[in-house]
């Protein structure tokens, strides 16, 4: 399937265009929650699979109520079994195009459903903790030397050198803590998926966790947060639909 998703599509609202929420095995009940823009959700079935869809609105924008509606539909599907979630604002030109893709990609989609069956996604992020200086200076000979120079011969250049060295040291410690967290949490997951990181957020990883192991994973993440809290601020989000472990997206309208 073609992977295309956007938060605002000018082709939305074209006659026949459908908004797609997710793909599930045949036999799930139609979600009762209203969809995006309050539209009624229905199921399109084909070759042992079904897709939850609704009529596309005139414009698809990331308004909070529509984001919540998207999640509510996926939540009802996930309560019944495995689901391949679409990201917000994925459209398909018409019902027949979607049915054709379900037929064409049936084997791959069925394999993905089997992979996420009984699983949830947990996302762990870690941000650099600034101000982690005293212990760092005690343990680093070079930083201690710079700190002495700044005290004995204060000045702009000495302060800049010390500040830059401290910032690098803090970031280095945070990245090391992030590696430790991954090493502890990865064995508790079926798979992991790396997200985008930067100089401030040095950890962003999604974990495919069996539902039966969710509490164990949370406890391990909480223990890691306590252990590395002076260097890395951890946050855990989930359970989520398994967005990071699905590559099935229907073709976007207008393509």
ABEGO torsion letter per residue (X at the ends): XBBBBBABBAABGBBGBBBBABBBBBGBBBBABBBBGGBBBBBBBBGGBBBBBBBBBABBBBBAAAAAAAAAAAAAAAAAEBBBBBBBGBBBABAAAAAAAAAAAAAAAAAAAAAABGBBBBBBBBBBBBGBAAAAAAABAAAAAAAAAAAABBEAAAAAAAAAAAAAAAAAAAAAAAAAAAAAAAAABABBBBBBBBAABABBBBBBBBAAAAAAAAAAAAAAAAAAAAABBBBBBOBBBBAAABABBBBBBGX
